[in-house]
Every structure is written in structure tokens, then in C-alpha cells.
């Protein structure tokens, strides 16, 4: 499976059996190329690795808070329907009919990556 391709957008909808869940169906993601390169070089992690690391650092596992923070922060760069789309709050029929447009996707990608860069800067400083 060639999930991460050079310079591309991870397209979860092409790998339904692995990525499309019953709720919150994320169809695509915008990930900085540097992060994709780092992911492809690393060894796969077991399902317990992240929870264990968070526990060791005394942090709670509240991933819903991460989604909420992302959505709130990204309002500086994206409109609410675009955030809903990226967080998987649209039906697959709506996705294919209205969102899977290469021109629209390119603009959305540029704005989303700009916001994500800002989030990474703030995380690095904190």
C-alpha cells in the first residue's frame, strides 16, 4: 500500500477498510511533507505506545480536546464548513459531490497547512 506518496495528500477515502470509521469519517488530511517523511522513516507504533507515553508524562488522554483546539484555532485560516469537512463531519456522498475538486482542494490545502505551521510553532515554543 502506497498510502503516503511524495507531495500528495493522504486520501483516507481510498483506504476505507483502514481509515473510514462509522463516525467522524475523515476523507483526506493535509500533513506537512516533512512530517510525512518522518512518519515513513519511523517504525510502526503499537496501539498502547501513545497512551503509555502520555501517562508517564502525567498527561490525560483527552483527544476530543485536541480536535476542539484544532477547530477553534483553524477558524483563523478556514471557514466552519471546511473545518467540518477536514474533521469528518460530512457524509461520503456530500464529500464526492461537493468537496473532491482538485482546484478547491489546492486552496484549502494551502490555508490548512499555513494554520498547521502556526500550531506547530506554538507547540515548539511551549
DSSP file (Angstrom, degrees, kcal/mol; ACC not computed):
  #  RESIDUE AA STRUCTURE BP1 BP2  ACC     N-H-->O    O-->H-N    N-H-->O    O-->H-N    TCO  KAPPA ALPHA  PHI   PSI    X-CA   Y-CA   Z-CA
    1    1 A X              0   0    0      0, 0.0     2,-1.0     0, 0.0     3,-0.2   0.000 360.0 360.0 360.0 124.2    0.0    0.0    0.0
    2    2 A X        +     0   0    0      1,-0.2     3,-0.1     3,-0.0     0, 0.0  -0.661 360.0 152.9-102.3  75.3    1.5    3.3   -1.0
    3    3 A X        +     0   0    0     -2,-1.0     2,-0.7     1,-0.2     8,-0.4   0.921  64.1  48.3 -73.5 -45.8   -0.5    5.5    1.4
    4    4 A X  S    S-     0   0    0     -3,-0.2     2,-0.4     6,-0.1    -1,-0.2  -0.868  73.8-179.7 -99.5 112.9    2.0    8.3    1.7
    5    5 A X    >   -     0   0    0     -2,-0.7     3,-2.1    -3,-0.1    31,-0.0  -0.868  41.2 -85.9-110.8 148.0    3.2    9.5   -1.7
    6    6 A X  T 3  S-     0   0    0     -2,-0.4     3,-0.1     1,-0.3    -1,-0.1  -0.250 109.7  -3.3 -52.7 123.8    5.7   12.2   -2.3
    7    7 A X  T 3  S+     0   0    0      1,-0.2    -1,-0.3    26,-0.1     2,-0.2   0.634 108.3 119.9  72.5  15.2    4.0   15.6   -2.4
    8    8 A X    <   -     0   0    0     -3,-2.1     2,-0.5    25,-0.1    23,-0.2  -0.531  66.3-110.4-110.2 176.7    0.4   14.3   -2.0
    9    9 A X        -     0   0    0     -2,-0.2     2,-0.3    -3,-0.1    21,-0.1  -0.907  39.7-110.7-101.4 126.1   -2.5   14.5    0.4
   10   10 A X        -     0   0    0     -2,-0.5    19,-1.6    19,-0.4     2,-0.9  -0.443  33.0-154.7 -58.1 119.7   -3.2   11.3    2.4
   11   11 A X  B >   +A   28   0A   0     -8,-0.4     3,-1.3    -2,-0.3     4,-0.3  -0.796  17.6 179.1-104.7  91.8   -6.5   10.2    0.9
   12   12 A X  G >  S+     0   0    0     -2,-0.9     3,-1.9    15,-0.8     7,-0.3   0.807  75.0  69.1 -63.3 -31.4   -8.2    8.2    3.5
   13   13 A X  G >  S+     0   0    0     14,-1.9     3,-0.6     1,-0.3    -1,-0.3   0.730  93.2  58.7 -63.9 -20.7  -11.3    7.5    1.3
   14   14 A X  G <  S+     0   0    0     -3,-1.3    -1,-0.3    13,-0.3    -2,-0.2   0.615 109.3  44.8 -80.7 -12.2   -9.1    5.3   -0.9
   15   15 A X  G X>  +     0   0    0     -3,-1.9     4,-2.2    -4,-0.3     3,-1.7  -0.444  69.0 156.4-127.2  56.5   -8.4    3.0    2.1
   16   16 A X  H <>  +     0   0    0     -3,-0.6     4,-1.3     1,-0.3    -1,-0.1   0.843  68.2  60.7 -54.5 -41.1  -11.8    2.7    3.6
   17   17 A X  H 34 S+     0   0    0      1,-0.2    -1,-0.3     2,-0.1    -2,-0.0   0.753 117.0  31.1 -63.1 -23.0  -11.1   -0.6    5.4
   18   18 A X  H <4 S+     0   0    0     -3,-1.7    -2,-0.2    -6,-0.2    -1,-0.2   0.761 133.2  19.7-103.2 -30.6   -8.3    1.1    7.4
   19   19 A X  H  < S+     0   0    0     -4,-2.2     2,-0.8    -7,-0.3     7,-0.4   0.683  93.5  87.3-121.5 -22.3   -9.3    4.7    7.9
   20   20 A X     <  -     0   0    0     -4,-1.3     5,-0.1    -5,-0.4     2,-0.1  -0.746  58.0-171.7 -92.0 112.6  -13.1    5.3    7.4
   21   21 A X        -     0   0    0     -2,-0.8    -2,-0.1     2,-0.3     4,-0.1  -0.350  38.5-101.8 -94.6 175.6  -14.8    4.7   10.7
   22   22 A X  S    S+     0   0    0     -2,-0.1     2,-0.3     2,-0.1     3,-0.2   0.813 108.0  29.1 -69.1 -30.2  -18.6    4.6   11.4
   23   23 A X  S    S+     0   0    0      1,-0.2    -2,-0.3    66,-0.0    66,-0.1  -0.904 119.1  21.2-126.7 158.6  -18.5    8.1   12.9
   24   24 A X  S    S-     0   0    0     -2,-0.3     2,-1.1     1,-0.2    -3,-0.3   0.957  73.3-162.4  50.9  63.6  -16.3   11.1   12.1
   25   25 A X        -     0   0    0     63,-1.1     2,-0.5    65,-0.2    65,-0.4  -0.650   3.1-162.7 -81.2  98.5  -15.2   10.0    8.6
   26   26 A X        -     0   0    0     -2,-1.1    60,-0.1    -7,-0.4     3,-0.1  -0.726   7.6-175.7 -80.3 126.1  -12.1   12.0    7.7
   27   27 A X        +     0   0    0     -2,-0.5   -14,-1.9    58,-0.5   -15,-0.8   0.809  64.0   4.1 -94.9 -35.2  -11.7   11.6    3.9
   28   28 A X  B     -A   11   0A   0    -17,-0.2     2,-0.3    57,-0.2    -1,-0.3  -0.944  62.2-154.0-142.9 164.1   -8.4   13.5    3.4
   29   29 A X        -     0   0    0    -19,-1.6     2,-0.6    -2,-0.3   -19,-0.4  -0.964  13.8-137.7-136.0 155.6   -5.7   15.2    5.5
   30   30 A X        +     0   0    0     -2,-0.3     2,-0.4   -21,-0.1   -21,-0.1  -0.966  32.1 171.1-114.0 115.2   -3.3   17.9    5.0
   31   31 A X        -     0   0    0     -2,-0.6     5,-0.1   -23,-0.2    82,-0.1  -0.984  39.1-106.4-127.9 131.1    0.1   17.0    6.5
   32   32 A X    >>  -     0   0    0     -2,-0.4     4,-2.0     1,-0.1     3,-0.8  -0.280  29.1-124.6 -55.2 140.0    3.3   18.9    6.1
   33   33 A X  H 3> S+     0   0    0      1,-0.3     4,-2.5     2,-0.2     5,-0.2   0.833 110.4  59.5 -57.1 -34.5    5.7   16.9    3.8
   34   34 A X  H 3> S+     0   0    0      1,-0.2     4,-1.8     2,-0.2    -1,-0.3   0.879 106.1  47.5 -63.8 -36.6    8.4   17.0    6.4
   35   35 A X  H <> S+     0   0    0     -3,-0.8     4,-2.5     2,-0.2    -2,-0.2   0.891 110.0  52.2 -71.0 -39.6    6.0   15.1    8.8
   36   36 A X  H  X S+     0   0    0     -4,-2.0     4,-2.5     2,-0.2    -2,-0.2   0.918 109.4  50.5 -60.6 -42.9    5.1   12.6    6.2
   37   37 A X  H  X S+     0   0    0     -4,-2.5     4,-1.3     1,-0.2    -1,-0.2   0.911 111.1  48.3 -61.6 -42.1    8.8   12.0    5.6
   38   38 A X  H  X S+     0   0    0     -4,-1.8     4,-1.0     1,-0.2    -1,-0.2   0.899 111.5  50.0 -65.1 -40.4    9.4   11.5    9.3
   39   39 A X  H >< S+     0   0    0     -4,-2.5     3,-0.7     1,-0.2    -2,-0.2   0.921 108.9  50.9 -63.8 -45.1    6.4    9.1    9.5
   40   40 A X  H 3< S+     0   0    0     -4,-2.5    -1,-0.2     1,-0.2    -2,-0.2   0.762 110.7  50.2 -68.2 -23.3    7.6    6.9    6.6
   41   41 A X  H 3< S+     0   0    0     -4,-1.3    -1,-0.2    -5,-0.2    -2,-0.2   0.680  98.8  84.2 -84.6 -18.4   11.1    6.6    8.1
   42   42 A X  S << S-     0   0    0     -4,-1.0     2,-0.2    -3,-0.7     3,-0.1  -0.400  83.4-107.3 -88.3 162.0    9.8    5.5   11.6
   43   43 A X        -     0   0    0      1,-0.1    -1,-0.1    -2,-0.1    -2,-0.1  -0.554  46.2 -93.1 -80.4 149.1    8.9    2.1   12.8
   44   44 A X        -     0   0    0     -2,-0.2     2,-0.3     1,-0.1    -1,-0.1  -0.333  40.6-134.4 -61.9 144.5    5.2    1.4   13.4
   45   45 A X        -     0   0    0     -3,-0.1    -1,-0.1     1,-0.1     2,-0.1  -0.772  14.7-118.5 -99.9 146.3    3.9    2.0   16.9
   46   46 A X    >   -     0   0    0     -2,-0.3     3,-1.1     1,-0.1     4,-0.5  -0.321  33.0-104.5 -72.9 165.7    1.7   -0.3   18.9
   47   47 A X  T 3  S+     0   0    0      1,-0.2     4,-0.4     2,-0.1    -1,-0.1   0.690 118.2  51.5 -68.9 -17.8   -1.7    0.8   20.0
   48   48 A X  T 3> S+     0   0    0      1,-0.1     4,-2.2     2,-0.1    -1,-0.2   0.556  85.5  86.4 -94.3  -8.6   -0.5    1.3   23.6
   49   49 A X  H <> S+     0   0    0     -3,-1.1     4,-2.4     1,-0.2     5,-0.2   0.943  90.8  43.1 -62.4 -52.2    2.6    3.4   22.9
   50   50 A X  H  > S+     0   0    0     -4,-0.5     4,-2.5     1,-0.2     5,-0.2   0.944 114.5  48.9 -63.2 -49.5    0.9    6.9   22.9
   51   51 A X  H  > S+     0   0    0     -4,-0.4     4,-2.2     1,-0.2    -1,-0.2   0.898 113.1  49.2 -56.7 -39.0   -1.3    6.3   25.9
   52   52 A X  H  X S+     0   0    0     -4,-2.2     4,-2.5     2,-0.2    -1,-0.2   0.910 110.8  49.0 -66.8 -42.2    1.7    5.0   27.9
   53   53 A X  H  X S+     0   0    0     -4,-2.4     4,-1.7    -5,-0.2    -2,-0.2   0.915 112.2  48.5 -64.0 -42.4    3.9    7.9   27.0
   54   54 A X  H  <>S+     0   0    0     -4,-2.5     5,-3.0     1,-0.2     4,-0.3   0.913 111.4  50.2 -63.1 -41.8    1.1   10.4   28.0
   55   55 A X  H ><5S+     0   0    0     -4,-2.2     3,-1.5    -5,-0.2    -2,-0.2   0.916 108.1  52.6 -62.5 -44.3    0.6    8.6   31.3
   56   56 A X  H 3<5S+     0   0    0     -4,-2.5    -1,-0.2     1,-0.3    -2,-0.2   0.847 110.0  49.1 -60.3 -34.5    4.3    8.7   32.1
   57   57 A X  T 3<5S-     0   0    0     -4,-1.7    -1,-0.3    -5,-0.2    -2,-0.2   0.439 118.4-113.5 -85.5   0.8    4.4   12.4   31.5
   58   58 A X  T < 5S+     0   0    0     -3,-1.5     2,-0.3    -4,-0.3    -3,-0.2   0.743  70.1 139.8  75.7  23.4    1.3   12.9   33.7
   59   59 A X      < -     0   0    0     -5,-3.0    -1,-0.3    -6,-0.2     2,-0.2  -0.776  49.9-124.3-102.9 145.5   -0.9   13.9   30.8
   60   60 A X        -     0   0    0     -2,-0.3     2,-1.3    -3,-0.1    -1,-0.0  -0.527  20.9-118.6 -84.3 154.7   -4.5   12.9   30.4
   61   61 A X        +     0   0    0     -2,-0.2     2,-0.5     1,-0.1     3,-0.2  -0.701  54.6 146.2 -92.9  84.3   -5.8   11.2   27.2
   62   62 A X    >>  +     0   0    0     -2,-1.3     3,-1.0     1,-0.1     4,-0.8  -0.655   8.4 161.7-121.9  74.4   -8.3   13.8   26.0
   63   63 A X  H 3> S+     0   0    0     -2,-0.5     4,-1.9     1,-0.3     5,-0.2   0.739  71.4  67.6 -69.9 -22.6   -8.1   13.6   22.3
   64   64 A X  H 3> S+     0   0    0      1,-0.2     4,-2.1     2,-0.2    -1,-0.3   0.861  97.2  55.3 -61.4 -34.4  -11.5   15.3   22.0
   65   65 A X  H <> S+     0   0    0     -3,-1.0     4,-2.8     2,-0.2    -1,-0.2   0.859 103.8  53.8 -65.3 -35.3   -9.8   18.4   23.4
   66   66 A X  H  X S+     0   0    0     -4,-0.8     4,-2.7     2,-0.2    -2,-0.2   0.923 109.1  47.9 -65.7 -43.9   -7.2   18.2   20.6
   67   67 A X  H  X S+     0   0    0     -4,-1.9     4,-2.5     2,-0.2    -2,-0.2   0.911 113.4  48.3 -61.1 -42.6  -10.0   18.2   17.9
   68   68 A X  H  X S+     0   0    0     -4,-2.1     4,-2.5     2,-0.2    -2,-0.2   0.915 112.1  48.4 -65.7 -43.7  -11.7   21.1   19.6
   69   69 A X  H  X S+     0   0    0     -4,-2.8     4,-3.1     2,-0.2     5,-0.3   0.937 111.9  50.1 -60.6 -47.0   -8.5   23.1   19.9
   70   70 A X  H  X S+     0   0    0     -4,-2.7     4,-2.8     1,-0.2    -2,-0.2   0.935 112.2  46.9 -57.3 -48.4   -7.7   22.4   16.2
   71   71 A X  H  X S+     0   0    0     -4,-2.5     4,-0.6     1,-0.2    -1,-0.2   0.917 115.0  45.9 -62.7 -44.0  -11.1   23.5   15.1
   72   72 A X  H >< S+     0   0    0     -4,-2.5     3,-0.8     1,-0.2    -2,-0.2   0.929 116.0  45.2 -64.7 -45.7  -11.0   26.7   17.2
   73   73 A X  H >< S+     0   0    0     -4,-3.1     3,-1.6     1,-0.2    -2,-0.2   0.905 107.6  57.6 -64.7 -42.4   -7.5   27.6   16.1
   74   74 A X  H >X S+     0   0    0     -4,-2.8     4,-3.1    -5,-0.3     3,-1.9   0.594  80.7  86.3 -71.4  -9.4   -8.1   26.9   12.5
   75   75 A X  T << S+     0   0    0     -3,-0.8    -1,-0.3    -4,-0.6    -2,-0.1   0.732  81.8  64.4 -61.0 -19.1  -11.0   29.4   12.3
   76   76 A X  T <4 S+     0   0    0     -3,-1.6    -1,-0.3    -4,-0.2    -2,-0.2   0.740 119.3  21.7 -70.0 -23.0   -8.3   32.0   11.7
   77   77 A X  T <4 S+     0   0    0     -3,-1.9     2,-0.3    -4,-0.2    -2,-0.2   0.657 123.6  40.8-119.0 -25.9   -7.5   30.2    8.4
   78   78 A X  S  < S-     0   0    0     -4,-3.1     2,-0.2    33,-0.1    -1,-0.1  -0.861  73.9-112.7-129.8 159.0  -10.6   28.2    7.4
   79   79 A X    >>  -     0   0    0     -2,-0.3     4,-2.0     1,-0.1     3,-0.6  -0.543  39.1-105.9 -85.1 158.4  -14.4   28.5    7.3
   80   80 A X  H 3> S+     0   0    0      1,-0.2     4,-2.7     2,-0.2     5,-0.2   0.878 119.4  53.1 -54.9 -44.6  -16.5   26.3    9.6
   81   81 A X  H 3> S+     0   0    0      1,-0.2     4,-2.1     2,-0.2    -1,-0.2   0.858 108.9  51.2 -61.7 -31.9  -17.7   24.1    6.7
   82   82 A X  H <> S+     0   0    0     -3,-0.6     4,-2.5     2,-0.2    -1,-0.2   0.893 110.3  47.9 -70.1 -39.3  -14.1   23.4    5.7
   83   83 A X  H  X S+     0   0    0     -4,-2.0     4,-2.1     2,-0.2    -2,-0.2   0.925 110.9  51.4 -65.5 -43.7  -13.2   22.5    9.3
   84   84 A X  H  <>S+     0   0    0     -4,-2.7     5,-3.3     1,-0.2    -2,-0.2   0.905 110.3  50.2 -58.2 -41.6  -16.2   20.2    9.4
   85   85 A X  H ><5S+     0   0    0     -4,-2.1     3,-1.4     3,-0.2   -58,-0.5   0.942 111.6  46.4 -61.6 -48.9  -15.1   18.6    6.2
   86   86 A X  H 3<5S+     0   0    0     -4,-2.5    -1,-0.2     1,-0.3    -2,-0.2   0.790 112.0  51.5 -67.3 -27.3  -11.5   18.0    7.5
   87   87 A X  T 3<5S-     0   0    0     -4,-2.1    -1,-0.3    -5,-0.2    -2,-0.2   0.341 120.5-107.2 -92.8   7.6  -12.7   16.6   10.8
   88   88 A X  T < 5S+     0   0    0     -3,-1.4   -63,-1.1    -4,-0.2    -3,-0.2   0.814  75.1 135.8  79.9  30.4  -15.0   14.2    9.0
   89   89 A X      < +     0   0    0     -5,-3.3     2,-0.3   -65,-0.2    -4,-0.2  -0.047  51.0  81.0-102.6  32.0  -18.4   15.8    9.7
   90   90 A X  S    S-     0   0    0    -65,-0.4   -65,-0.2    -5,-0.2     2,-0.1  -0.956  82.8-107.0-130.4 154.2  -19.8   15.3    6.2
   91   91 A X     >  -     0   0    0     -2,-0.3     4,-2.4     1,-0.1     5,-0.1  -0.414  29.7-116.3 -74.9 154.4  -21.4   12.3    4.5
   92   92 A X  H  > S+     0   0    0      1,-0.2     4,-2.4     2,-0.2     5,-0.2   0.867 116.4  53.5 -61.5 -36.5  -19.4   10.4    1.9
   93   93 A X  H  > S+     0   0    0      1,-0.2     4,-1.9     2,-0.2    -1,-0.2   0.894 110.1  47.6 -65.5 -38.3  -21.9   11.4   -0.8
   94   94 A X  H  >>S+     0   0    0      2,-0.2     4,-2.8     1,-0.2     5,-0.7   0.897 110.6  53.8 -67.1 -40.8  -21.6   15.0    0.1
   95   95 A X  I  X>S+     0   0    0     -4,-2.4     4,-2.0     1,-0.2     5,-1.9   0.959 112.5  40.9 -57.6 -54.3  -17.8   14.7    0.0
   96   96 A X  I  <5S+     0   0    0     -4,-2.4    -1,-0.2     1,-0.2    -2,-0.2   0.851 120.5  44.1 -67.4 -33.9  -17.6   13.2   -3.5
   97   97 A X  I  <5S+     0   0    0     -4,-1.9    -1,-0.2    -5,-0.2    -2,-0.2   0.887 131.4  14.5 -78.1 -39.2  -20.3   15.6   -4.9
   98   98 A X  I  <5S+     0   0    0     -4,-2.8    -3,-0.2    -5,-0.2    -2,-0.2   0.734 127.9  35.9-112.5 -27.5  -19.1   18.9   -3.3
   99   99 A X  I  <<S+     0   0    0     -4,-2.0     2,-2.6    -5,-0.7    -3,-0.2   0.781  85.7  86.0-106.6 -29.8  -15.6   18.7   -1.9
  100  100 A X      < +     0   0    0     -5,-1.9     2,-0.5     4,-0.1    -1,-0.1  -0.405  56.7 129.2 -80.6  73.6  -13.5   16.4   -4.1
  101  101 A X     >  -     0   0    0     -2,-2.6     4,-3.0     1,-0.1     5,-0.3  -0.983  54.6-145.0-126.9 114.9  -12.5   19.2   -6.6
  102  102 A X  H  > S+     0   0    0     -2,-0.5     4,-1.9     1,-0.2     5,-0.1   0.817  99.3  50.3 -53.9 -35.5   -8.7   19.5   -7.2
  103  103 A X  H  > S+     0   0    0      2,-0.2     4,-1.6     1,-0.2    -1,-0.2   0.944 114.7  42.6 -68.5 -46.7   -8.8   23.3   -7.6
  104  104 A X  H  > S+     0   0    0      1,-0.2     4,-2.4    -3,-0.2    -2,-0.2   0.900 113.0  54.0 -65.1 -40.8  -10.8   23.8   -4.3
  105  105 A X  H  X S+     0   0    0     -4,-3.0     4,-2.9     1,-0.2    -1,-0.2   0.888 104.3  55.0 -61.5 -41.0   -8.6   21.2   -2.6
  106  106 A X  H  X S+     0   0    0     -4,-1.9     4,-2.0    -5,-0.3    -1,-0.2   0.922 111.2  43.8 -60.5 -46.1   -5.4   23.0   -3.5
  107  107 A X  H  X S+     0   0    0     -4,-1.6     4,-2.1     2,-0.2     5,-0.2   0.923 114.6  49.3 -65.2 -44.7   -6.6   26.3   -2.0
  108  108 A X  H  X S+     0   0    0     -4,-2.4     4,-2.7     1,-0.2     5,-0.2   0.897 109.4  53.2 -61.0 -41.3   -7.8   24.5    1.1
  109  109 A X  H  X S+     0   0    0     -4,-2.9     4,-2.8     2,-0.2     5,-0.3   0.922 107.7  50.3 -60.8 -45.7   -4.5   22.7    1.5
  110  110 A X  H  X S+     0   0    0     -4,-2.0     4,-1.6     1,-0.2    -1,-0.2   0.920 115.0  42.6 -60.8 -45.1   -2.5   25.9    1.3
  111  111 A X  H  X S+     0   0    0     -4,-2.1     4,-1.9     2,-0.2    -1,-0.2   0.889 114.9  49.9 -70.2 -39.2   -4.6   27.6    4.0
  112  112 A X  H  X S+     0   0    0     -4,-2.7     4,-2.6    -5,-0.2    -2,-0.2   0.925 111.0  48.7 -65.7 -44.4   -4.8   24.5    6.2
  113  113 A X  H  X S+     0   0    0     -4,-2.8     4,-2.3    -5,-0.2    -1,-0.2   0.853 108.2  55.3 -65.4 -33.5   -1.0   23.9    6.1
  114  114 A X  H  X S+     0   0    0     -4,-1.6     4,-1.6    -5,-0.3    -1,-0.2   0.932 111.1  44.4 -63.5 -44.9   -0.4   27.6    7.0
  115  115 A X  H  X S+     0   0    0     -4,-1.9     4,-2.0     1,-0.2    -2,-0.2   0.897 112.1  52.1 -64.6 -40.9   -2.6   27.2   10.1
  116  116 A X  H  X S+     0   0    0     -4,-2.6     4,-2.6     1,-0.2    -2,-0.2   0.866 105.2  55.6 -65.7 -36.0   -0.9   23.9   11.0
  117  117 A X  H  X S+     0   0    0     -4,-2.3     4,-2.2     1,-0.2    -1,-0.2   0.914 107.7  49.8 -59.6 -42.2    2.5   25.5   10.7
  118  118 A X  H  X S+     0   0    0     -4,-1.6     4,-2.2     2,-0.2    -2,-0.2   0.899 109.6  50.3 -65.0 -40.8    1.4   28.1   13.2
  119  119 A X  H  X S+     0   0    0     -4,-2.0     4,-2.4     1,-0.2    -2,-0.2   0.933 110.4  50.1 -61.5 -45.3    0.1   25.4   15.6
  120  120 A X  H  X S+     0   0    0     -4,-2.6     4,-2.4     1,-0.2    -2,-0.2   0.876 109.0  52.4 -62.2 -37.6    3.5   23.6   15.3
  121  121 A X  H  X S+     0   0    0     -4,-2.2     4,-1.9     2,-0.2    -1,-0.2   0.938 110.9  46.9 -62.0 -46.0    5.4   26.8   16.1
  122  122 A X  H  X S+     0   0    0     -4,-2.2     4,-1.6     1,-0.2    -2,-0.2   0.888 112.5  49.3 -66.0 -38.1    3.3   27.4   19.2
  123  123 A X  H  < S+     0   0    0     -4,-2.4    -1,-0.2     1,-0.2    -2,-0.2   0.908 110.3  51.4 -65.2 -41.2    3.8   23.8   20.3
  124  124 A X  H  < S+     0   0    0     -4,-2.4    -2,-0.2     1,-0.2    -1,-0.2   0.842 111.6  47.0 -64.8 -34.1    7.5   24.0   19.8
  125  125 A X  H  <        0   0    0     -4,-1.9    -1,-0.2     1,-0.2    -2,-0.2   0.808 360.0 360.0 -77.2 -29.8    7.8   27.2   21.9
  126  126 A X     <        0   0    0     -4,-1.6    -1,-0.2    -5,-0.2    -2,-0.2   0.459 360.0 360.0 -86.2 360.0    5.6   25.8   24.7
